[in-house]
Every structure is written in C-alpha cells, then in structure tokens.
Amino acid sequence: MAISVTSPSSKVGFIKNCTSADSSGCEEIHAAVAGKKIKIRHLTVNSTDAIAITIGEGETGGAVTTALLGPIEFSAGLTLQWDFNPPLELTAATSLTVDADGAGQICIFCQGVIE
C-alpha cells in the first residue's frame, strides 16, 4: 500500500499525478491545507485491474472518510474522466484521498486549486 505522487509544475493551482499498485487501505493524493479548501477542476482515473475505487476526502481507519465519487466498479483497463464546472469542493482543511477494494495498478491525474 503505497502511492507515488508527483506534482508537475503549474502556474495556477496544482497538478497531481499518482500511481499505485495497491491503494487499498486509503492513500493521500493531496494533503490538507489549514483553513483552505481543495477544489478539483479535472480528474482522470485509470485501473489495469477489475477493482472498485473511491475518491474522497479524509481518512478514517484506513478508508476514505467521505466519498466524493464512488465506489466505482472498474473493469480491467478502464479510464474515466471528469471535468467539474464549478469545481468539486472539499471541506476546508481536509485531504484528498483514494481507496480501493483490493490490489490493482491505478493511475490518477487531477488538477485544481487551493482557496
């Protein structure tokens, strides 16, 4: 259970590119920012395996605290994309997280702002 998160440079907001071979047990995509809200403008999720994936906010007991999307049943090789207008807004001072119901290679790309 480990996720690799890279943050390509962006002049406005943030970009996160995340990969994991096993995101069961909940993984953090973007850390909480005190007094600020994470606002997601774009999200792409890919899985090479048939697993259910939940995108959410916070972590409690190794699971997403509040589901924002999902759980979504992925078939092997499925990619889904969302563009949010207005942005998908998390609760202030809460992290963006992902959880899966089992091991499987996933890739998540998200873009947004912190306000």
C-alpha positions as MATLAB code, in Angstrom:
seq = 'MAISVTSPSSKVGFIKNCTSADSSGCEEIHAAVAGKKIKIRHLTVNSTDAIAITIGEGETGGAVTTALLGPIEFSAGLTLQWDFNPPLELTAATSLTVDADGAGQICIFCQGVIE';
ca = [
       0.000    0.000    0.000;
       1.961    2.926   -1.274;
       1.144    5.636   -3.715;
       3.674    7.610   -5.709;
       2.606   11.228   -6.163;
       4.362   13.686   -8.450;
       3.455   17.349   -8.770;
       4.244   18.724  -12.232;
       4.722   22.488  -12.155;
       1.702   24.681  -12.737;
       1.419   28.461  -12.842;
      -2.106   28.308  -11.426;
      -3.288   25.773   -8.859;
      -1.939   22.250   -8.595;
      -1.436   19.131  -10.702;
      -1.075   15.678   -9.121;
      -0.091   12.525  -10.980;
      -0.474    9.438   -8.780;
       0.279    5.762   -9.344;
      -0.154    2.799   -7.025;
      -0.070   -0.994   -7.278;
      -2.278   -1.269   -4.180;
      -4.331    1.662   -2.910;
      -6.447   -0.447   -0.581;
      -6.162    0.956    2.918;
      -6.540    4.561    1.671;
      -3.863    6.784    0.202;
      -3.423   10.569    0.174;
      -3.446   12.357   -3.181;
      -3.205   15.918   -1.826;
      -2.512   16.904    1.774;
      -4.955   19.072    3.686;
      -4.187   22.795    3.813;
      -5.085   24.579    7.053;
      -8.020   26.954    6.571;
      -8.215   26.273    2.806;
     -10.337   24.108    0.507;
      -9.088   21.784   -2.223;
     -11.150   22.453   -5.357;
     -10.869   19.864   -8.119;
     -11.360   21.002  -11.711;
     -10.310   17.809  -13.521;
      -9.897   14.163  -12.539;
      -8.836   11.130  -14.604;
      -8.746    7.656  -13.043;
      -7.387    4.523  -14.730;
      -7.172    0.954  -13.447;
      -5.443   -2.004  -15.094;
      -7.424   -4.363  -12.839;
     -11.071   -5.033  -12.021;
     -11.441   -3.210   -8.680;
     -13.720   -0.631   -7.078;
     -12.165    2.804   -6.495;
     -13.411    5.588   -4.229;
     -12.205    9.189   -4.417;
     -12.914   11.103   -1.242;
     -11.857   13.450    1.488;
     -10.009   12.492    4.643;
      -9.018    9.102    6.047;
     -10.588    7.247    8.952;
      -9.496    3.752    9.952;
      -7.757    3.049    6.643;
     -10.710    4.158    4.492;
     -11.985    7.339    2.864;
     -13.894    9.399    5.465;
     -16.377   10.918    2.994;
     -16.800    9.540   -0.523;
     -16.975   12.170   -3.263;
     -17.021    9.698   -6.187;
     -17.687    6.017   -5.812;
     -17.079    3.373   -5.092;
     -16.857    2.998   -8.865;
     -16.501   -0.518  -10.282;
     -13.638   -0.545  -12.785;
     -13.148   -3.266  -15.356;
      -9.549   -4.003  -16.345;
      -8.150   -1.198  -18.487;
     -10.983    1.277  -17.852;
     -10.285    5.026  -17.789;
     -12.838    7.595  -16.605;
     -12.550   11.407  -16.746;
     -14.453   14.206  -15.084;
     -14.329   17.967  -15.663;
     -16.009   19.883  -12.848;
     -17.555   23.279  -13.502;
     -17.990   24.553  -10.852;
     -15.084   22.752   -9.177;
     -15.675   19.787   -6.861;
     -15.017   21.381   -3.463;
     -13.678   19.524   -0.426;
     -14.303   20.529    3.170;
     -11.745   23.070    4.444;
      -8.571   21.582    5.940;
      -9.343   18.104    4.547;
      -7.069   15.928    2.391;
      -7.957   14.435   -0.999;
      -7.770   10.634   -0.769;
      -8.274    7.430   -2.772;
      -9.201    3.926   -1.640;
      -9.724    0.648   -3.496;
     -11.318   -2.638   -2.537;
      -8.180   -4.596   -3.447;
      -4.751   -4.564   -5.025;
      -4.538   -3.291   -8.576;
      -2.476   -0.855  -10.602;
      -4.152    2.570  -10.730;
      -3.223    5.967  -12.096;
      -4.935    9.188  -11.016;
      -4.383   12.587  -12.591;
      -6.027   15.587  -11.007;
      -5.865   19.342  -11.395;
      -7.355   22.052   -9.248;
      -6.784   24.988   -6.948;
      -6.430   25.658   -3.222;
      -8.542   28.552   -1.936;
];
